[in-house]
Structures are given as C-alpha cells and as structure tokens.
Amino acid sequence: MTDILISEFMDAAAIDGLSADFAVRYDRTLVDRPDELRAAVAGVRALIVRNRTQVRGALLGAAGSLEAVGRLGVGLDNIDVDACKARGIAVLPATGANDVSVAEYVVGGLLMLLRGAYFASAAVAAGDWPRERLIGREAAGMTLGLVGFGGIARAVARRAAALEMRLVGHDPYLADDDPAWAGHGTTPVPFDRLLAGADVVSLHVPLTDATRHLIGAAALAAMRDGAVLINAARGGVVDEAALADALRGGTLGGAMLDVFEREPLPAGAGFEDLPNLILTPHIAGVTQQSNVRVSAVVADKVRRILGVRQ
C-alpha cells in the first residue's frame, strides 16, 4: 500500500528522505495520465503535486484515505481547498521557499523589457547592426508598481530598490500604515494610480473571482504608454487576448508571461509574431536551488502530518 503519491517532479533527496519512513510512489508523468492517477490515489495518505495536478472532483473523491496534500509551490488554485478543509485534509504549500527565484525572474524580466536590446541576436547574427532601433531605457529612476505585496513582491521590492527604482504598490488586504510598506521603501497607492504611474507593473496576486482578468482591456488602456507588464503570479489574472491586442497596438512597451489561463499554452493562442513579448513555461519559481528548498519544505510538512510509520 502506498503512503505517499508524488505526481509531478520533486527533488530526489526529499523523496529519498520520505522513502526511509513511508511507502512512496514517485511518478512525475502521472499528471498526464489522469485515469491512472485516479486509480493510484485510492488508499494514499498524502498526495504531493505541483500546479498541474487538479486536486478536485473525481480525483479528490477517489482519495478516500487522504490526510494531506503537499503543494510544491505556493499557488493553490489547482486544489479544492474548501473540499479538503471539509474533509480534514491538510493543504501544505511551500510558502516562502521560492521567493528568491520568482523575484530574480521579475527583475531580470523588467531589465530585458526596458532595455530591449536582448532581442537582437538573430539580426546581429545575420549581419544587421540596429543600434539606434535598440536604444532602450534604464531601470534607475523608473517606477515599479507591485500589485499585491506579499513575500514575493517584497523580495522584488528589495532588489528593485538596489536598482534605484521608485516603488509603489497596491494590496487591498494590507493597511496603508502597515510597516511592511515603509520597511521595503514602497508607497501604497490605489490601483488606478498604480496603473497610471508605473513604468513596470508586476503582478503578485492569487487567482480568485476578484482577480480574474484584473488586467483586462480597461486596465491595459489605463497604463502609461510604453509601460511593461510582468505576470509570474497566476494565469487568468491577465486577459490574454486583450494583452495581445495592446501589444500589437503599440500602447505597451512589452510584456513577460510565465503563467497562462491554459497550461501548457496551446498553439495558436494569439501571441504569435510579437517581438516585445517574452513567454516562459511556468518556470519563474523553479531553479535548482528553489526546487531543493520547496521539496524539503513540503516533505517536512507531510512528515509532520503523517508521523513516522510504525
């Protein structure tokens, strides 16, 4: 009988540690075989997933012995948290373990988008020398707007401050006099002021009914000309069709998306032939180091829920 089922990739050392005390089945491809996954979860005490395994509906119903769901990351939109709570199933995210990875991704992205020169490899290799066309902007003195101000946004703020950027933020769940704002050199502002005043808008919110398509046609139109947008938070927070239109219309200076409404992003999704767009496959929070940290944190949390097998 399997105690712990792992359906997506996880650091080997963390798996070995769990295997010393529990019967562990690790198959990173199970996420792509839902019928087999549903059969495998019967009798399992803990399920460990990333963001693709949908822990809800039929899968959750088949997991009659489930005590814990470990999430190798922080977003919980692929897990029916309310159903788990009703059944007394602990949901265990790796909060804080990938903050550095996402923060570095965001800062690297805003530098590339503002400077613009890093998209020239093919032209230069072909003998072109487009120097004037590639005169970009410095981050120093620019305004970074952080939508949401949790741990990752604060990690971004610390790094952006070192680049001499001005920092503003909006978080309806954080009071304007909360010391976190001043502690990170960030001025809280209303959402509309952030959009109108920021040269870079970076999203750091979960996907909820309130945040779905938060960045839609109206929000994009409210952003200043030439501003850039980064979404390493959750797919669905950005209206992808509206974003593609804004990029084609030239009102935005560029965008970088790591997350999408459908993952993997289907071919023909409307992002073709946009030279000022960077797309990555939900990888912002995954580095060699963060994978080790995230896996260790989740393994430890699962161990505490299950105890040591007698």
C-alpha positions as CSV (number, residue, x, y, z in Angstrom):
1,M,0.0,0.0,0.0
2,T,1.3,3.4,-1.0
3,D,1.5,6.0,1.8
4,I,2.7,9.0,-0.3
5,L,2.0,9.5,-4.0
6,I,4.0,12.2,-5.9
7,S,2.6,13.0,-9.3
8,E,5.0,15.8,-10.5
9,F,8.7,16.4,-10.3
10,M,10.4,16.7,-6.9
11,D,13.9,16.8,-5.7
12,A,15.4,13.3,-5.3
13,A,16.9,13.9,-1.8
14,A,13.5,14.9,-0.4
15,I,11.9,11.8,-2.0
16,D,14.7,9.6,-0.5
17,G,14.1,11.1,2.9
18,L,10.4,10.3,2.8
19,S,11.1,6.8,1.4
20,A,13.1,6.0,4.5
21,D,9.9,6.0,6.6
22,F,7.0,5.7,4.2
23,A,6.0,3.7,1.1
24,V,6.4,6.3,-1.6
25,R,5.4,6.1,-5.3
26,Y,7.1,8.7,-7.4
27,D,5.9,9.1,-11.0
28,R,6.4,12.6,-12.4
29,T,4.3,11.6,-15.5
30,L,1.2,10.6,-13.6
31,V,-0.2,14.1,-14.0
32,D,-0.5,13.4,-17.7
33,R,-2.4,10.1,-17.1
34,P,-5.5,11.2,-15.1
35,D,-7.2,7.8,-15.2
36,E,-4.2,6.0,-13.8
37,L,-3.6,8.8,-11.3
38,R,-7.2,8.5,-10.1
39,A,-6.7,4.8,-9.5
40,A,-3.4,5.2,-7.9
41,V,-4.6,7.7,-5.3
42,A,-7.0,5.2,-3.6
43,G,-5.7,4.4,-0.2
44,V,-3.0,7.0,-0.3
45,R,-2.4,9.1,2.9
46,A,-0.6,12.0,1.2
47,L,-0.5,13.4,-2.3
48,I,2.3,15.7,-3.4
49,V,1.7,17.9,-6.5
50,R,2.9,21.0,-8.3
51,N,0.5,23.2,-10.2
52,R,-0.8,20.9,-13.0
53,T,-2.4,18.1,-10.9
54,Q,-6.0,19.1,-10.3
55,V,-6.8,18.0,-6.8
56,R,-10.6,18.3,-7.0
57,G,-13.7,16.5,-8.3
58,A,-13.1,12.9,-9.3
59,L,-9.5,12.8,-8.1
60,L,-10.3,14.0,-4.7
61,G,-13.3,11.8,-4.5
62,A,-11.1,8.7,-5.2
63,A,-8.7,9.6,-2.4
64,G,-10.7,8.3,0.4
65,S,-7.8,7.9,2.8
66,L,-6.1,11.3,2.1
67,E,-4.7,13.2,5.1
68,A,-2.5,15.8,3.3
69,V,-1.9,17.5,0.0
70,G,1.6,18.8,-0.4
71,R,2.0,21.6,-2.9
72,L,5.4,22.1,-4.4
73,G,4.9,25.8,-4.8
74,V,2.6,28.4,-3.3
75,G,-0.5,28.8,-5.5
76,L,-3.5,26.8,-4.5
77,D,-5.9,27.3,-7.5
78,N,-5.4,23.7,-8.7
79,I,-6.6,22.4,-5.3
80,D,-10.1,22.5,-4.0
81,V,-9.1,23.9,-0.6
82,D,-12.7,24.1,0.7
83,A,-13.4,20.4,-0.1
84,C,-10.1,19.5,1.6
85,K,-11.0,21.5,4.7
86,A,-14.4,19.9,4.9
87,R,-12.7,16.5,5.0
88,G,-10.0,17.5,7.4
89,I,-7.3,17.2,4.7
90,A,-4.3,19.4,5.4
91,V,-3.2,21.5,2.4
92,L,0.6,22.2,2.6
93,P,2.1,24.8,0.4
94,A,5.9,25.6,0.3
95,T,5.3,29.2,1.4
96,G,8.5,31.3,1.1
97,A,10.6,28.6,-0.4
98,N,10.7,30.0,-4.0
99,D,10.5,33.8,-3.3
100,V,14.1,34.4,-4.4
101,S,13.6,32.6,-7.7
102,V,10.5,34.5,-8.6
103,A,11.9,37.8,-7.5
104,E,15.1,37.3,-9.7
105,Y,12.9,36.3,-12.6
106,V,10.8,39.5,-12.3
107,V,13.9,41.8,-12.0
108,G,15.6,40.0,-14.9
109,G,12.5,40.4,-17.0
110,L,11.9,44.1,-16.3
111,L,15.6,44.8,-17.2
112,M,15.2,42.9,-20.5
113,L,11.9,44.6,-21.4
114,L,13.0,48.1,-20.6
115,R,16.4,47.8,-22.4
116,G,15.0,46.0,-25.4
117,A,18.5,45.2,-26.8
118,Y,18.4,41.5,-25.8
119,F,16.0,40.6,-28.7
120,A,18.6,41.4,-31.3
121,S,20.5,38.1,-31.6
122,A,19.1,36.9,-34.9
123,A,19.5,40.4,-36.5
124,V,23.1,40.8,-35.4
125,A,24.0,37.2,-36.4
126,A,22.6,37.9,-39.8
127,G,24.8,41.0,-40.2
128,D,22.4,43.7,-39.2
129,W,23.6,46.4,-36.8
130,P,20.4,48.1,-35.5
131,R,21.9,50.3,-32.8
132,E,19.5,53.2,-33.0
133,R,16.5,51.0,-33.1
134,L,17.7,49.2,-29.9
135,I,18.2,52.3,-27.7
136,G,16.3,51.3,-24.6
137,R,15.6,52.6,-21.1
138,E,17.4,52.3,-17.8
139,A,15.6,50.9,-14.8
140,A,17.1,53.6,-12.5
141,G,14.5,56.3,-11.9
142,M,11.7,54.2,-13.3
143,T,8.6,53.4,-11.3
144,L,7.8,49.8,-10.4
145,G,4.2,49.1,-9.5
146,L,3.6,45.9,-7.4
147,V,0.1,44.6,-7.5
148,G,-0.1,42.5,-4.3
149,F,2.5,42.9,-1.6
150,G,3.2,39.5,-0.1
151,G,6.5,37.8,0.4
152,I,7.5,37.6,-3.3
153,A,6.5,41.2,-4.0
154,R,8.6,42.3,-1.1
155,A,11.6,40.3,-2.4
156,V,11.2,42.1,-5.7
157,A,11.0,45.4,-4.0
158,R,14.3,44.9,-2.2
159,R,16.0,44.0,-5.4
160,A,14.4,46.9,-7.4
161,A,15.4,49.4,-4.7
162,A,19.0,48.4,-5.4
163,L,18.5,49.4,-9.0
164,E,17.3,52.8,-7.8
165,M,13.8,52.3,-9.0
166,R,10.8,54.1,-7.4
167,L,8.4,51.7,-5.8
168,V,4.6,51.8,-5.4
169,G,2.2,49.1,-4.5
170,H,-1.4,48.1,-4.1
171,D,-2.8,45.5,-1.8
172,P,-6.4,45.8,-0.6
173,Y,-5.6,43.3,2.2
174,L,-2.7,45.4,3.7
175,A,-3.4,48.6,5.5
176,D,-1.6,51.7,4.2
177,D,0.1,52.2,7.6
178,D,1.4,48.6,7.7
179,P,5.1,48.8,8.5
180,A,5.9,46.4,5.6
181,W,5.4,49.3,3.1
182,A,7.9,51.6,4.7
183,G,10.2,48.7,5.5
184,H,10.5,48.0,1.8
185,G,10.6,51.6,0.6
186,T,7.2,51.2,-1.2
187,T,4.4,53.7,-1.3
188,P,0.9,52.2,-1.1
189,V,-1.4,53.7,-3.8
190,P,-4.9,53.0,-5.2
191,F,-4.9,50.5,-8.1
192,D,-5.8,53.1,-10.7
193,R,-2.9,55.4,-9.7
194,L,-0.5,52.5,-9.8
195,L,-1.6,51.7,-13.4
196,A,-1.3,55.3,-14.5
197,G,2.0,55.9,-12.9
198,A,4.1,52.8,-13.2
199,D,6.6,52.1,-15.9
200,V,6.7,48.5,-14.9
201,V,3.6,46.6,-13.5
202,S,4.4,43.3,-11.8
203,L,1.6,41.1,-10.6
204,H,1.7,39.2,-7.3
205,V,-1.9,38.1,-6.6
206,P,-3.6,34.7,-6.4
207,L,-6.3,33.8,-8.9
208,T,-9.7,34.5,-7.3
209,D,-13.1,35.7,-8.6
210,A,-11.9,39.2,-7.7
211,T,-8.6,39.0,-9.6
212,R,-9.7,37.1,-12.7
213,H,-8.9,39.3,-15.7
214,L,-7.8,42.0,-13.3
215,I,-5.6,43.2,-16.1
216,G,-8.1,43.4,-18.9
217,A,-8.7,45.9,-21.7
218,A,-9.6,48.7,-19.4
219,A,-6.6,48.2,-17.1
220,L,-4.2,47.9,-20.1
221,A,-5.6,51.2,-21.5
222,A,-5.1,52.9,-18.2
223,M,-1.3,52.0,-18.2
224,R,1.1,54.7,-19.4
225,D,2.4,54.5,-22.9
226,G,5.4,52.3,-23.1
227,A,4.9,50.6,-19.8
228,V,5.7,46.9,-19.5
229,L,3.8,44.1,-17.7
230,I,5.1,41.1,-15.9
231,N,2.9,38.2,-14.7
232,A,4.6,35.5,-12.8
233,A,1.7,35.1,-10.4
234,R,-1.3,33.2,-11.9
235,G,-2.7,32.6,-15.3
236,G,-6.2,34.2,-15.6
237,V,-5.2,37.4,-13.8
238,V,-4.4,38.8,-17.3
239,D,-6.9,38.8,-20.1
240,E,-4.5,37.3,-22.7
241,A,-6.5,38.4,-25.8
242,A,-6.6,41.9,-24.5
243,L,-2.9,41.9,-23.8
244,A,-2.1,40.6,-27.3
245,D,-4.2,43.4,-28.7
246,A,-2.4,46.0,-26.6
247,L,1.0,44.7,-27.6
248,R,0.0,44.8,-31.3
249,G,-1.4,48.2,-31.0
250,G,1.8,49.6,-29.6
251,T,0.4,51.1,-26.4
252,L,2.5,48.7,-24.2
253,G,6.3,48.6,-24.3
254,G,6.3,44.9,-23.7
255,A,5.2,42.0,-21.5
256,M,6.6,38.9,-19.9
257,L,4.2,36.0,-19.0
258,D,5.2,32.9,-17.1
259,V,1.6,31.7,-16.4
260,F,-1.4,31.2,-18.6
261,E,-5.1,30.5,-18.4
262,R,-4.4,27.1,-20.0
263,E,-1.2,25.3,-19.4
264,P,0.6,24.2,-21.5
265,L,-0.3,27.2,-23.6
266,P,-2.0,25.8,-26.8
267,A,-0.5,26.6,-30.2
268,G,-2.3,29.4,-31.9
269,A,-3.2,31.2,-28.7
270,G,-2.8,34.6,-30.3
271,F,0.8,35.5,-29.1
272,E,2.5,34.9,-32.5
273,D,4.8,37.5,-34.0
274,L,5.0,39.8,-31.0
275,P,8.7,40.8,-30.7
276,N,8.2,42.7,-27.4
277,L,6.7,39.6,-25.6
278,I,8.6,37.0,-23.5
279,L,6.8,33.7,-22.8
280,T,8.1,31.1,-20.3
281,P,6.6,27.8,-19.2
282,H,5.6,28.5,-15.6
283,I,9.2,28.3,-14.5
284,A,9.7,31.6,-12.6
285,G,9.7,29.9,-9.2
286,V,11.7,26.8,-10.2
287,T,15.5,26.9,-10.1
288,Q,17.9,24.2,-9.0
289,Q,18.1,25.8,-5.5
290,S,14.4,26.5,-5.1
291,N,13.5,23.0,-6.2
292,V,15.6,21.7,-3.3
293,R,14.1,24.2,-0.8
294,V,10.5,23.7,-1.9
295,S,10.8,19.9,-1.9
296,A,12.4,19.8,1.5
297,V,9.7,22.1,3.0
298,V,6.8,20.1,1.6
299,A,8.4,16.8,2.6
300,D,8.9,18.1,6.2
301,K,5.3,19.3,6.4
302,V,3.9,16.0,5.1
303,R,6.1,14.1,7.5
304,R,4.7,16.1,10.4
305,I,1.1,15.3,9.4
306,L,1.6,11.6,8.8
307,G,4.1,11.0,11.6
308,V,6.5,8.1,11.3
309,R,5.1,4.8,10.0
310,Q,5.0,2.2,12.7
